[in-house]
C-alpha cells in the first residue's frame, strides 16, 4: 500500500474549464500520475473529475468524501471543489489508506438502511443548496430535478414546523447531527413528504451538508379508507411490502450506478474495472427480476386475485414485447421475427399482464436460442381463442420435463443459467386467470414452441 500520512496538509490543485489539470501540488499530482494522467491533460481521477464538473455546472462549492484507487489499494479522500473565474479550485485532504474491508461503524450506516426504504434521495452542500436529486423522483412527482441542482433546498420543499414550533432540519444543521421526521410540502404539487438525513462532515470537522431521503406521505383521505388493490404486483403482507421496498430501490440504484461506471460516463476507467461494473449491473438485474417474481407470486396466489377484462390486440402486444427485448436479443446474436405492423388479433385480457406473459415467453426463447438463431412470433385463431405462438431454435425440452417447467420453482437443469423458476408458473396462472392457457410443444434438439391462448374478440 502507498503509505500516506493522514495528518498531511491539504493538497491544492486547479482544473480548467475544459476539465484539464492546470496545476497541482505534489501529492495530488502524483496521485493523478498513478491514475495515468499528467498536467495539461484531463484529470485522470474519475471521482474528483466528476466533482469538478458538477461544481462548474452548478456554480457552487461542493464537498464530498470519495474513495480513490491508488495502485492496487484505495484511499479515503475529502474533496472540496470551488468555482472561480479560471475554472475550479480543488482541495484534497484526508489521505487515509483504506482497508479492504471495515466494520459498519460509520455513523451514516444507519442512515443507509433508512434511505433504503425511502422513495428518493437528495444531497445538499453546507449552504443547504441541492447538489443531488434522484432524476426519477422529478419525473414521478412533477418537478425538474436537473433545474433544482444548485438551488436552495427550500425552493423544492416548503418546510413545516413540528409540534414544538421547531424545524428539525435546522436544529440538525446547527448540531451537525442526523434528523428524521421533517415534514414538508413539495412546492407546486400539494404533495406532502417526510425528510430524513445524515450530516456530511469534512476532514477538518466542518459541516459539509446533508445526505438525505424523502418519503412521500399518502393523502389523509386515502389513509382513512382501505386502499384498493395496487395496479402492479406487490407483496401482500406488511413484512413482504417492507422487504420489497428495502430491496427494490437499492437494487435499482446499484444497477444504475454500475451501468454508469461500466459506460465510463465519468471518464476513462481500466477495462477490467468496467467489466466488473457490468457484471454487478447484470447481477443486480437478476436479483431485481427475482424480487419482481416473488411480488407477482404473492399477488397471484391471493384468494381475491383478479385481472381486468380489457379489449386488446395480441399482435400489438407481441410487437411491443419483441421491441422491449430487442437489445437483449441483439447482444445474444438472436433475431426476433415479430408480427407484421398491419397484423391484428383481437382478444380479451389485461394488457399489462399479457405483455408480462409475452416478455417472459419471448425472453425465454432468446435466452435458450443459440447465437445466430431465430425466434418466431406468430398469430393464429383456434375457434373461440386467439393464439400467440413463440418458437425458438434452442435445444428443446424432453416430454417428461414439459410439465415440470410450469411448476413453482421448476427448472429442468438448475445448474444452467436462467431465471428463478417462477416465470412460466406465473405466466400460466395469469393466462388461466384471463380465461386462457399456455401450452408447450417440444422435443430434444428441435427447439420449443409455446402457445398463449386468450378469448378472442370478433
C-alpha positions, -999 to 999 in steps of 0.1 A, spaced: 0 0 0 12 36 -6 19 48 29 3 82 33 3 103 64 -33 113 72 -20 144 90 -5 159 59 -19 193 50 -44 199 22 -32 193 -14 -44 220 -37 -50 219 -75 -68 236 -103 -89 223 -131 -96 244 -162 -130 249 -177 -121 222 -202 -116 196 -174 -78 196 -178 -55 197 -148 -38 231 -149 -17 228 -117 -15 206 -87 6 203 -56 29 172 -55 7 147 -36 -23 154 -59 -1 155 -90 15 121 -80 -20 105 -74 -31 118 -108 0 104 -124 -5 70 -109 -40 71 -124 -25 76 -158 -28 114 -162 -5 144 -162 -6 181 -160 -23 197 -191 -44 166 -197 -79 158 -184 -79 150 -147 -75 112 -145 -91 106 -111 -127 99 -121 -143 108 -88 -125 141 -84 -131 149 -121 -169 143 -116 -170 167 -86 -151 193 -106 -176 191 -135 -206 193 -112 -191 223 -93 -185 241 -126 -220 233 -139 -238 244 -107 -215 273 -99 -213 264 -62 -188 248 -39 -192 211 -33 -175 190 -6 -176 152 -7 -159 122 7 -146 98 -20 -127 65 -23 -100 67 -50 -79 39 -64 -41 42 -57 -23 14 -75 -37 -19 -60 -50 -1 -30 -77 25 -21 -75 57 -1 -102 78 15 -101 115 5 -121 145 12 -125 167 -18 -137 203 -18 -142 220 -52 -150 257 -56 -156 275 -89 -137 307 -98 -130 327 -129 -103 303 -141 -121 270 -136 -124 250 -104 -101 251 -74 -97 218 -57 -87 210 -21 -79 174 -13 -74 162 23 -78 131 44 -54 108 26 -63 78 47 -53 43 35 -85 23 31 -85 -14 43 -101 -40 20 -130 -42 45 -140 -23 76 -168 -28 101 -200 -10 98 -191 17 123 -197 46 101 -223 69 116 -241 70 82 -246 33 81 -279 36 100 -289 63 75 -282 39 47 -309 15 60 -333 44 64 -327 55 29 -333 20 16 -370 24 24 -372 59 10 -389 70 -22 -360 90 -33 -327 106 -22 -312 141 -21 -280 159 -11 -271 194 -1 -239 214 5 -232 233 37 -253 263 25 -283 239 20 -282 241 -18 -292 210 -36 -262 191 -51 -280 158 -60 -316 146 -66 -329 114 -79 -339 121 -115 -367 96 -114 -382 114 -84 -387 146 -105 -404 127 -133 -427 109 -108 -437 139 -87 -438 168 -112 -406 188 -109 -374 191 -130 -346 175 -109 -319 190 -132 -331 226 -128 -332 221 -90 -295 214 -88 -277 244 -72 -309 258 -58 -318 263 -21 -335 232 -6 -364 254 4 -371 261 -33 -382 225 -36 -396 219 -1 -418 242 20 -407 231 55 -432 228 83 -425 232 120 -430 203 144 -453 203 174 -428 224 194 -425 250 166 -390 239 155 -376 228 122 -357 195 127 -335 201 97 -322 235 111 -316 220 145 -296 192 129 -276 216 108 -266 236 139 -257 205 158 -242 186 129 -264 157 136 -289 135 118 -326 142 118 -359 124 110 -395 134 106 -391 168 89 -424 173 73 -426 195 41 -447 202 11 -433 196 -24 -438 231 -38 -463 234 -66 -477 199 -62 -497 199 -30 -479 167 -21 -465 161 14 -432 145 21 -412 134 52 -375 141 51 -346 125 70 -309 129 66 -274 123 79 -248 151 81 -216 151 60 -186 163 79 -154 172 60 -118 162 70 -115 194 91 -146 186 111 -168 212 93 -204 207 83 -205 200 46 -242 194 40 -267 166 42 -272 132 25 -309 126 29 -340 107 20 -376 116 11 -407 95 18 -439 106 2 -470 107 25 -503 94 13 -532 119 13 -553 117 45 -584 106 27 -565 77 12 -551 67 46 -586 68 62 -600 42 38 -588 8 30 -567 13 -2 -577 -6 -33 -555 -34 -47 -525 -17 -63 -522 -19 -101 -488 -35 -100 -478 -67 -83 -467 -61 -47 -462 -82 -17 -494 -85 3 -480 -90 38 -466 -60 57 -433 -78 60 -433 -85 23 -440 -49 14 -412 -37 36 -389 -63 21 -399 -52 -14 -392 -16 -7 -359 -23 11 -347 -44 -19 -362 -28 -50 -349 8 -46 -313 -1 -35 -311 -26 -64 -323 0 -88 -296 24 -77 -269 -3 -78 -279 -12 -114 -280 25 -125 -246 33 -109 -229 1 -121 -242 8 -156 -228 44 -154 -194 31 -143 -194 4 -170 -202 30 -196 -174 52 -183 -196 83 -184 -175 100 -157 -142 94 -175 -118 66 -186 -115 35 -165 -94 4 -165 -111 -22 -188 -113 -49 -161 -130 -24 -137 -156 -15 -164 -162 -52 -169 -166 -58 -132 -192 -29 -131 -211 -46 -160 -211 -79 -140 -225 -60 -110 -253 -45 -131 -263 -78 -145 -263 -94 -111 -285 -66 -99 -309 -71 -127 -311 -108 -119 -319 -100 -82 -344 -74 -92 -362 -98 -115 -364 -123 -86 -380 -96 -64 -405 -89 -92 -412 -127 -95 -418 -130 -58 -441 -100 -58 -461 -115 -86 -462 -148 -68 -475 -131 -37 -503 -114 -58 -515 -143 -79 -518 -167 -50 -542 -145 -31 -578 -158 -30 -591 -125 -42 -567 -121 -71 -585 -108 -102 -575 -95 -136 -591 -69 -158 -611 -79 -190 -599 -54 -215 -601 -54 -253 -565 -59 -265 -547 -68 -297 -524 -98 -292 -504 -89 -323 -497 -54 -309 -488 -68 -275 -464 -93 -291 -447 -65 -312 -443 -44 -281 -427 -73 -261 -404 -81 -290 -393 -44 -291 -386 -45 -253 -363 -75 -258 -346 -62 -290 -314 -51 -272 -311 -84 -253 -316 -104 -285 -290 -83 -303 -265 -89 -276 -272 -126 -278 -270 -125 -316 -306 -138 -319 -331 -123 -343 -368 -120 -334 -393 -123 -363 -423 -104 -349 -458 -100 -363 -462 -75 -392 -472 -40 -385 -507 -44 -401 -514 -78 -384 -540 -79 -358 -555 -105 -334 -583 -90 -312 -587 -107 -278 -598 -101 -242 -573 -98 -213 -555 -74 -191 -530 -56 -213 -502 -52 -187 -505 -89 -177 -505 -101 -213 -474 -80 -220 -458 -96 -190 -465 -131 -203 -452 -122 -238 -420 -107 -224 -415 -139 -204 -421 -163 -234 -400 -143 -259 -373 -137 -233 -370 -174 -226 -368 -181 -263 -340 -156 -267 -322 -170 -237 -322 -206 -249 -316 -199 -286 -280 -204 -300 -260 -174 -314 -273 -167 -349 -306 -183 -341 -342 -171 -347 -372 -166 -325 -406 -166 -344 -437 -150 -330 -469 -159 -350 -506 -153 -346 -534 -179 -351 -571 -182 -345 -583 -215 -330 -621 -215 -326 -630 -191 -298 -594 -183 -289 -567 -160 -302 -532 -176 -301 -497 -163 -299 -470 -189 -309 -434 -183 -298 -410 -207 -314 -372 -209 -310 -342 -229 -322 -330 -240 -288 -321 -274 -275 -357 -283 -268 -375 -298 -238 -380 -335 -232 -416 -347 -229 -410 -358 -193 -398 -323 -184 -426 -303 -200 -449 -304 -170 -421 -296 -146 -413 -262 -163 -447 -249 -153 -443 -259 -117 -434 -234 -90 -395 -230 -90 -395 -257 -116 -364 -259 -138 -351 -287 -160 -314 -280 -152 -309 -260 -120 -272 -256 -129 -280 -238 -162 -280 -200 -162 -316 -187 -162 -343 -172 -140 -359 -182 -107 -381 -210 -120 -412 -188 -114 -417 -172 -148 -437 -199 -165 -456 -208 -134 -467 -171 -130 -474 -168 -168 -496 -198 -169 -515 -187 -137 -521 -153 -153 -532 -168 -186 -557 -191 -169 -570 -162 -147 -578 -144 -180 -597 -174 -194 -568 -188 -215 -538 -210 -211 -501 -216 -220 -490 -249 -236 -457 -262 -249 -448 -285 -278 -411 -295 -280 -386 -323 -283 -349 -325 -276 -329 -309 -304 -359 -295 -321 -365 -262 -303 -396 -253 -283 -430 -239 -293 -450 -221 -266 -486 -212 -273 -505 -185 -254 -543 -186 -259 -568 -160 -248 -605 -155 -255 -608 -139 -290 -629 -109 -299 -648 -105 -332 
